[in-house]
């Protein structure tokens, strides 16, 4: 698993300068056809979809890992996650705009079994929502001149793979901001801006508690 690290004090200070704003959540009137899982890993969040809900374009990131049941996507700072450096300067540099990375976790078991059921929230998604989420995930994967996903090698644990991300990481666009964008595409009502995992998890737990 990715080592858990709390954001430095400088990140908390930076939040104080964030301009207030809210995103209008998409209404979900259609019946659900599938579900997604949101995983909390201390300060970080992942979005997991069933492999059967991925399209051919998205499945290109799973070559060599056939037989999976879930694909979990997380966004982060490329230098921080891939360098292995965890000093204060590396943490502070993550507040500045820099290249992003996607960490794909390929699972045969459920996200709840892999990460602990208390760390996972399952959300129903309708047909339009899963289609928009697929499109968002495909847009998030950086591709080369021939259109192939930009692979950056193995992740920090078995079943983990790094890919280049089209989004850039910064103090005001974190892994959790990216997760919030993904959930909005899926039709989940997430108000923003969101920087921390708690802001994601609190809102989606409210969604599951108020669902009919």
C-alpha positions as CSV (number, residue, x, y, z in Angstrom):
1,X,0.0,0.0,0.0
2,X,1.1,3.6,-0.5
3,X,2.7,4.9,2.7
4,X,0.4,7.2,4.5
5,X,1.6,10.8,5.1
6,X,-0.2,13.7,6.6
7,X,0.0,16.9,4.5
8,X,2.5,19.4,6.0
9,X,1.4,22.5,7.9
10,X,2.2,24.6,4.8
11,X,-0.6,22.8,3.0
12,X,-3.1,23.7,5.7
13,X,-1.9,27.3,5.6
14,X,-2.3,27.3,1.8
15,X,-5.9,26.3,2.2
16,X,-6.7,29.5,3.9
17,X,-6.1,31.3,0.7
18,X,-8.4,29.1,-1.4
19,X,-11.3,31.1,-2.9
20,X,-14.7,29.8,-1.9
21,X,-16.9,28.1,-4.5
22,X,-19.3,25.4,-5.1
23,X,-19.9,23.0,-7.9
24,X,-23.5,22.2,-8.9
25,X,-24.1,18.5,-8.5
26,X,-25.6,16.6,-11.3
27,X,-29.1,15.2,-10.6
28,X,-29.5,11.4,-10.7
29,X,-33.1,10.6,-11.7
30,X,-32.4,7.4,-13.7
31,X,-32.2,4.0,-11.9
32,X,-28.7,2.7,-11.1
33,X,-27.1,0.1,-13.4
34,X,-23.9,-0.4,-11.5
35,X,-21.8,0.9,-8.6
36,X,-18.4,2.4,-7.8
37,X,-16.4,2.3,-4.6
38,X,-14.5,5.2,-3.0
39,X,-11.5,4.2,-0.9
40,X,-10.1,6.3,1.9
41,X,-6.4,5.8,2.7
42,X,-5.6,8.4,5.4
43,X,-5.1,11.6,3.4
44,X,-5.7,10.0,0.0
45,X,-8.8,8.7,-1.9
46,X,-9.2,6.3,-4.8
47,X,-12.1,5.7,-7.2
48,X,-12.8,2.0,-8.0
49,X,-14.9,0.7,-10.9
50,X,-15.7,-2.8,-11.8
51,X,-13.5,-4.1,-14.6
52,X,-16.7,-5.1,-16.6
53,X,-17.7,-1.4,-16.5
54,X,-14.4,-0.4,-18.2
55,X,-14.4,0.1,-22.0
56,X,-11.7,-1.1,-24.5
57,X,-9.8,2.2,-24.3
58,X,-9.5,2.1,-20.5
59,X,-8.6,-1.6,-20.5
60,X,-5.4,-0.8,-22.2
61,X,-3.9,0.1,-18.8
62,X,-4.6,-3.5,-17.6
63,X,-2.5,-5.3,-20.2
64,X,-0.7,-8.2,-18.5
65,X,-3.2,-8.2,-15.6
66,X,-6.1,-10.1,-17.2
67,X,-8.7,-11.6,-14.9
68,X,-9.1,-8.6,-12.6
69,X,-12.5,-7.6,-11.1
70,X,-11.9,-4.0,-9.9
71,X,-9.7,-1.1,-11.1
72,X,-8.9,1.6,-8.6
73,X,-7.6,4.9,-9.8
74,X,-5.8,7.5,-7.6
75,X,-4.1,10.8,-8.6
76,X,-1.0,12.3,-7.1
77,X,2.1,14.3,-7.4
78,X,4.5,12.5,-9.8
79,X,7.7,13.4,-8.1
80,X,6.5,12.8,-4.6
81,X,5.0,9.3,-5.3
82,X,7.7,8.0,-7.6
83,X,10.9,9.4,-6.1
84,X,10.5,7.8,-2.7
85,X,11.7,11.0,-1.1
86,X,9.7,12.1,1.9
87,X,11.7,15.0,3.2
88,X,10.2,18.4,4.0
89,X,11.4,20.0,0.8
90,X,9.7,17.2,-1.3
91,X,6.5,17.8,0.7
92,X,6.6,21.5,0.1
93,X,7.4,21.1,-3.6
94,X,4.1,19.2,-3.9
95,X,2.3,22.5,-3.2
96,X,3.6,23.9,-6.5
97,X,2.1,22.9,-9.8
98,X,3.9,19.9,-11.2
99,X,3.4,16.7,-13.3
100,X,0.7,14.4,-12.1
101,X,0.6,10.6,-11.9
102,X,-2.2,8.0,-11.8
103,X,-1.7,5.0,-9.6
104,X,-3.8,2.2,-10.8
105,X,-4.5,-0.7,-8.4
106,X,-5.7,-3.8,-10.1
107,X,-7.8,-6.1,-7.8
108,X,-9.1,-9.6,-8.1
109,X,-10.9,-9.2,-4.8
110,X,-13.2,-6.4,-3.7
111,X,-11.9,-3.0,-2.6
112,X,-13.4,-3.7,0.9
113,X,-11.3,-6.9,1.1
114,X,-8.2,-5.1,0.0
115,X,-8.4,-1.9,2.0
116,X,-10.8,-2.7,4.8
117,X,-14.6,-2.3,4.7
118,X,-14.6,0.7,7.0
119,X,-12.4,2.6,4.5
120,X,-14.7,1.9,1.5
121,X,-18.1,3.5,0.5
122,X,-20.1,2.0,-2.3
123,X,-22.2,4.3,-4.5
124,X,-24.9,3.5,-7.0
125,X,-24.4,5.0,-10.5
126,X,-26.8,5.2,-13.4
127,X,-25.9,4.5,-17.1
128,X,-25.1,8.1,-18.0
129,X,-23.0,8.4,-14.8
130,X,-20.8,5.4,-15.5
131,X,-20.4,6.5,-19.1
132,X,-19.2,10.0,-18.1
133,X,-16.9,8.5,-15.4
134,X,-15.3,6.2,-18.1
135,X,-14.7,9.2,-20.3
136,X,-13.2,11.1,-17.4
137,X,-10.8,8.3,-16.5
138,X,-9.8,7.9,-20.2
139,X,-9.1,11.7,-20.4
140,X,-7.1,11.4,-17.2
141,X,-4.6,8.9,-18.7
142,X,-1.7,10.6,-20.5
143,X,-1.0,9.1,-23.9
144,X,2.0,9.2,-26.2
145,X,2.2,10.2,-29.9
146,X,0.7,6.9,-31.0
147,X,-2.2,7.2,-28.6
148,X,-0.9,4.5,-26.1
149,X,-1.1,5.1,-22.3
150,X,2.2,6.5,-20.9
151,X,3.4,3.8,-18.5
152,X,5.7,4.9,-15.7
153,X,6.4,1.5,-14.3
154,X,5.3,-0.6,-11.3
155,X,3.6,0.9,-8.3
156,X,4.7,0.5,-4.7
157,X,2.9,-2.8,-4.2
158,X,1.7,-5.9,-6.2
159,X,-1.0,-5.0,-8.6
160,X,-0.1,-1.3,-8.7
161,X,1.0,0.5,-11.9
162,X,1.9,4.1,-12.5
163,X,0.7,6.0,-15.5
164,X,1.2,9.6,-16.6
165,X,-1.7,11.9,-15.8
166,X,-3.0,14.7,-17.9
167,X,-3.9,16.8,-14.9
168,X,-1.2,18.6,-13.0
169,X,-0.9,18.3,-9.2
170,X,-0.7,21.4,-7.0
171,X,-1.6,22.6,-3.5
172,X,-5.0,23.6,-4.8
173,X,-5.6,20.5,-7.0
174,X,-4.8,17.4,-4.9
175,X,-5.6,13.7,-5.2
176,X,-8.9,14.4,-3.5
177,X,-9.8,17.3,-5.8
178,X,-9.3,14.9,-8.6
179,X,-11.5,12.3,-6.9
180,X,-14.3,14.9,-6.4
181,X,-14.2,15.7,-10.1
182,X,-14.5,12.0,-10.9
183,X,-17.4,11.6,-8.6
184,X,-19.2,14.6,-10.1
185,X,-18.8,13.1,-13.5
186,X,-20.5,9.9,-12.2
187,X,-23.4,12.0,-11.0
188,X,-22.5,12.0,-7.3
189,X,-23.4,15.3,-5.6
190,X,-20.1,16.6,-4.3
191,X,-19.8,20.2,-3.3
192,X,-16.4,21.9,-3.6
193,X,-13.7,22.8,-3.6
194,X,-12.3,19.7,-2.0
195,X,-8.7,19.3,-0.9
196,X,-8.7,16.6,1.8
197,X,-10.0,13.0,2.0
198,X,-12.4,13.9,4.9
199,X,-14.2,16.3,2.7
200,X,-14.9,13.6,0.2
201,X,-15.8,10.8,2.6
202,X,-18.1,13.0,4.7
203,X,-20.1,14.0,1.7
204,X,-20.5,10.5,0.1
205,X,-21.4,9.0,3.5
206,X,-24.2,11.6,3.6
207,X,-25.3,10.5,0.2
208,X,-25.6,6.9,1.2
209,X,-27.4,7.8,4.4
210,X,-30.0,9.9,2.5
211,X,-30.5,7.5,-0.4
212,X,-34.0,6.0,-0.6
